[in-house]
Amino acid sequence: MFVDKVRITVIGGRGGDGAVAFHREKYVASGGPDGGDGGHGGSVILRVNDNMSTLLDFRYKRKYTAQAGVNGLGRKMAGKRGENLIIEVPRGTVVRDVETNQIIVDMSTGEDFIIAKGGRGGWGNAHYATPTRQVPRFAKAGLKGQERDIILELKLLADVGLVGFPNVGKSTLLSVTSNARPKIANYHFTTLFPNLGVIYVDEGVSFVMADIPGIIEGAAEGAGLGHDFLRHIDRCRLLVHVVDVSGSEGRDPVEDFHAICEELHNYSIDLGDRPMIVAANKVDLLMPESDNLERLRAAVEEAGCELYEISAGTTQGTRNLMRVVAEKLRTLPPVTIYEPEYVEVIEAPADPSAFEIEHYGNTWLITGTWLERMVQNINFDDYESRNHFDMQLRKVGLFQRLEELGIQDGDTVDIYDLEFEYQR
């Protein structure tokens, strides 16, 4: 099965919690705090695998989470860093942000890319020892890893794309000019997914050619199979438009030529203006009285393209066509590598006094960026950490503001899933 577009969720590993510990050793009095830091969470990393040609591996697994960092220990021992999670993708995969649809990275160069960073490990209590606070009994909790929803979109890395209506001989042309063995049969839509083949013209002269499933009218709007696979022509430097000049399918070759050109323009103006060579296929089946070849040649020349007569079934003219294609490629720019469009916003330090209070009966809902980060950093299983949290809330004036608004003893305060009963 060929899968070329999937949506997945990637999550960096959570950082380990810092430790609350004190030095205990015989003959050493008042050893002091020695809680170690938590390990950083692992990151999710994308890596190119040239042996993959589809995104099928992502069809049934949509969530990928890196390993969390290990909690810190006593004797100032830091926790182990979480293992990175490596996700392998085919070369040519374009990664987009789900919300903005902007390109994050084009996995064509072969370099690894960190798509979700792991969370930082929390500090142990050894970090908080000061001359005035010699026995800190609290530590920081590890931070959550980065979480993001992304779209993986495979765009084949091919120099040349074969385009045309179904059953015009594209697969046959690929099979007789390369080692590719696509499925070939005398019915429409034999080709259900793109096929790649390497064409060797001369020593040191070769290129990659892709057989794209047949395009029909309305493909750019989603009709037929072509809509799903037009994206694979995006990178092609040159298009070879295969036309059945014999009219064996009862179609007019001139109308077919114009229809495919229109679909390419409708999908992308840039794609419609891509350099193109027209291959008039099945000339061996052309009836002597037919004027199809002359009419097609006139239409092709009017469009500013070159026409070559071939018969993929008998290999007539195919070798010469491949030499012409190789010569054309020498003058064209390299395969397109898409530049990143997505700009990650780095949040400025949050204002501690910027919070909102909503009142629902005897429940007070409090939100704010600074508060959200504070809740993530506190280890609420530790008594001293809870006292530190309470002190910070009083320092920013939260409790004073609640009392001004009329909070009563016994009311519930809700701060990002943290609920407690208010007592003066």
N, C-alpha and C positions, 0 to 999 in steps of 0.2 A: 504494500500500500504506500502511495506517495502522499506525504503530508508536508505542506510547505508554509503553513501559517498556524501558529498556536499562541495561546495566552497562558502565561504562568506567573506564579508569585514566588519571589525570592526573598529570603529573610536572613540577615546576618545573625550570627550567634550572640546570645546575651553575654555580657561580661560577668565574670565571677564576683561574688561579694567579698569585700574586705573583711578581715578577721578582727575580732576583739579578743585579745590575749595579753597576758602579762608574763614577764620573765620569771621563771621559777627554777632556782638552782640552789643546791646546798651551799651554805656559807655566803650566799649573795642576798643581802637584804634589800628590799624595795627595788627589785630589778627593773621595774618600769614597764610601760606598754611595748609589746613587740609583735603586734598583729600584722601579718603580711597582706599585701595587695592581692585582689582577685585577678585572675588571668583575663586577657582580652578575648572577646568572642571571635570565632573564626569568620572569615569573609566568604562570600559566594563569588566564585571566579569563573568567567566564561573562557573556554579554550577551544581553538579550532582543531577538528579531527578530519583530516583529508580522506579518511575511509568512510565517512558518513556522507550520504547523499540525500537524506530526507530528515524531517523532524518527527518521524514516527515514534521515537522514544519518548516524546513529550505528550503523546496522545492520551495516555492513561494516568500519568503522574503530573500534577499541575502545581505542586507546592514543594519548594526546595529550601531547607533550613540548614544553615551551617551549625557546627558544634559549639555549644556554650563554653565559656571559660570556666575553669575550676576555681572554687572559693579559696581565699588565702588561708594560711595556717599560722600557728604560733612560730616563735623564733624568727620572725620577719621573713618567713618563707612565702614567696609569691605563688599563686595558683598557676597551673599549667594553662597555656594559651589554647583556645579551642582550635581544632583542625579546620583548615579551609575546605570548603566544598567546591570541587571542580565539576563544572557542567560542560560537557563537550557538545559542540554544535558544528554543522557542516560549514566549510569555507564559503563565504558569500552571504552568511546570515546577517540580516539587518535587524538591530534591536531598537524598538520604539517604546516610548513611555505611553501607557494606556490612556492617561487623562489628556495629554496634549497631542498625542500621535507624532511627537517630534522624535527624530533619530537620536539615540543615545550613543550608539557606536555601530560601525560597520565591521563585522568580523571577517575581513578579507585579507588583512596583512599578516595574520598569523600570530600577532601579539596577544598575550593574555589581557583580560580586562576585568577589573573588580566592579561587579554590578551591584553588590550590596555589602557594605562594610560592617564588620562585627562591632559590637558595643564595647566601650572601654570598661576595664575592670575597676571595681570600687577600691578606694584607699582603705588600708587597715588602720587600726587606731594608733599605730606608731607615728602616723603622719600628723596626728592632732595634738601631740604632746608639746606643751609650751611651758615657760617658767611659771605661769599662773594657772595652768591646767595640766598638772603632772600626771593625772590618772584619768585620761579620757576613756570612757566606757562605751563609746559608739564608733561605728565605722560606716563607710559609704557602701551602698548597694551597687552592683554592676548595672551599667546602662543597657537598654535594649539595643539590639542590632538594627541596622537599616532595613526597612521593609518596603518593597515596591512591586507593583504589578507591571509587567512588561509584555510586549508582543514580539515574538520571534518570527521573522519573515524571511524565507529563503529566496534569494535572487541569484540564479545560477551565474557562475563566472564563465561565460562563453564569449569568444571573440565574434562569432557569427551565429545568427539566429535564422532558422528556416521557418518562414511564415507562409500561409496560404490556406485555402479551404480544405476541408477533410477529403482524404482520398485522392489528392493530386500527386502523390509520390514523394512526399518529404522523407518519410521513414525509409523508403527504398533508396533514395539518394544518399542518406546517411549510411545505410548498410553497405553500399557498394564503394564508398569513398573512405570508410574507416573500419575499425574492428568492432564497432557497436553492432549489436544484434537486436534491434527493436522488433516488436511484434508487427508483422505485416499481413494484411488480409484485405480482400476486396469488399470491404464495407466501411461505412462512415464511422468515425470515432474509434478506429482500431487503437490509435495512440491515446492513452488515458493520462499519461504523465510525460513530462519532458525527458528526452534521452540525450545523452552527451556522447560525442565521439571525437577522438583526436585524429586530425587529418595530417598525414605526413606527405608533403609535396616533394621536397628534395632534402638532401642531407643538411640538417640544421634549420630546416624551414618547416614549421608545423603550426597548427592552430586548433582551437577547440570550437566545435560546431554543435549547436543544440537544435534538436527537432522539437518544435513547440506544437502541442495538440491543436488540431484544426480550429480556426477562427471562423465564426459565422456572423451574419449581420446582427447588430445589436450586442456584440460581445463586450464592447466598452461599457455598456449599461448593465451587464450581468447575464446576457443570454448565452446558452451553450456552455462549452468547456473553456472557451478562449478567455473569458473574463478572469478565471482563476489563475491562468498561466501567462497572461500578458506581462505580468511583472517580471517574468524571467527574460524578457527581451530588453528590459531597461538597461542592462549593462552592455549589451551587444554593440560592438563598434560598427558592424555592418550587417545588413539584412539581405538574405537571399529569398526573394519572393518567387515561390514555385507556383506556376500556373499550368493547368491542364489545357494545352492548346488544341488537343484533339476534340474536345467537347464530348468525351466518352460518357460523361455523367449527365449529358443533356443540358449543360450549362454553357453560357457564353463566356469565353476567356477574357474579353475586354471588360464585361460587366464585373467579372470576378476580380480583376486587377483593380478597378476603381473602388469596389466595395471594401477590399482589404485595406487599401490605402486610406479610405475614409475612417475605418475602424481604428487604425493606428493613430490617426490625427485626433479622433474623439477621445482616445485613452490618454494621450499625451501629445502636445504640440511638438515637444522635443523628439519624441519617438517617431512622429509622422515625418519629421524632417531628417531622420537618420539616413545616412548613405545606403542606397539600395541597388542591388543587381537583380534583374528579372531572369528566371530560368524558365523558358518555354518547354515544358516537359511533355513526354509522350508524342514526340514528333514522328516516331515510327508508326503511330496509329492514325496519323493525319490523312484524311481522304484527299485524293488528287484535286478534286473540284473545290475543296474548302479554301476560303480566304481568311480563316481564323488567324494564321500566322502573320499575314500582312497587316491585318487590322490591329492585332496586338502590338506589333512592332511600331506602328504609327502612334498608338496610345502611349507606349512606353517612352518613345523618343520625345513625345510632347511633354511628358512628365519629367524629362531630364535624366532618365535612367538608361542603362545599357541592357540589351537583351541578348541572351545566349540560348541556342537551340540544344536541347539534350534529350536523351531517353534514358532515364534511370534504370528501366528494366533491362536494357541491352548495354548499358554503360556508355552509349554513344555521347560524346561531348562532355562527359562528367570530369575526365582528367583535366581537360582544358579549362573547364569552369573553376576547378579547385586552384589551378595555377593563377587564374585571373583574380580570384578571391585573395590568395596569398599576396599578390602584388598590390592589391588595393589596401590590404591591412598594413602594409609597410608605410603608407602615407597617413594613416589615421592615428589619433591619440590612443593611449593605452586604455584598458578596461576601467570603467568608472568606479571610483571608491567614494562612497558617500561621506560627506563631512558631517560631524555631529551638529545637531540643531538644539538639543536640549541643554539648557543652562541650569545647573543645580543651584538653588538659592541657599546661601549661607545665612542662617538666622542671626540677627544681632542679639547681644545679651538682653534678656528680658527684664522689664521693669518690675521689681518686686511689688510695687504699690499698684500695679495695673491688674486688677481683678474685678470680676463681675459677680454680683450676688442676686440670686433669684429666690423668691419666697413662695413655697407651695404648702399652705396649711402650717404644720409644725416641722416642715423640712426646709432646710436652707441649702440651696445648690450653689456652689462656688466654683468659678472657672477662671483660668488665667495661665498664660504660658509659663511664667515663673513657678507658679504652684504645681503645674503638671510635672515640670522637671524636678522640683523638690520632692514630690511624692515618689518619683522613680529612683531617687538617690537615697532614700531612707530605708533602713532595715527595721521594719516595725516589729520584728520578733525580739528586738533588743530594747530593754527598758531605757537605757541612756540615750539611744537613738531617738526614741519617742519623745523624751524630754527635750532633746535638741530641736526636734521638729516643732514642738509646742512653743519653744522660745523664739524660733524664727517667725512663727505666725504672729506672736505678740509684738515682735519687733517691727513688722511691716504694718501693724495697726489693724489686722483682720478682726480680732475679737472686739476691739473698741468700735469698729464700724458695725459689727453685728449687734452690739448692745444699743447703738444709736438707732438702729432699725427696729429694735424691739424684740430681739431674741429672748426666749424664756428658758429657764432651767428645764432640762429634759427634752428640749427640741433636738432634732437630728440634723447634724451638719454633714453634708456630702461633698467631698473633694476628690473627684476622679476615682470613683469606686471605693474611696476610703470613707467609711461612715463611723461617726462617734457621737455620743450623747453629750450635749453641751452642759457644763457645770461652771458656775462663776467661781 
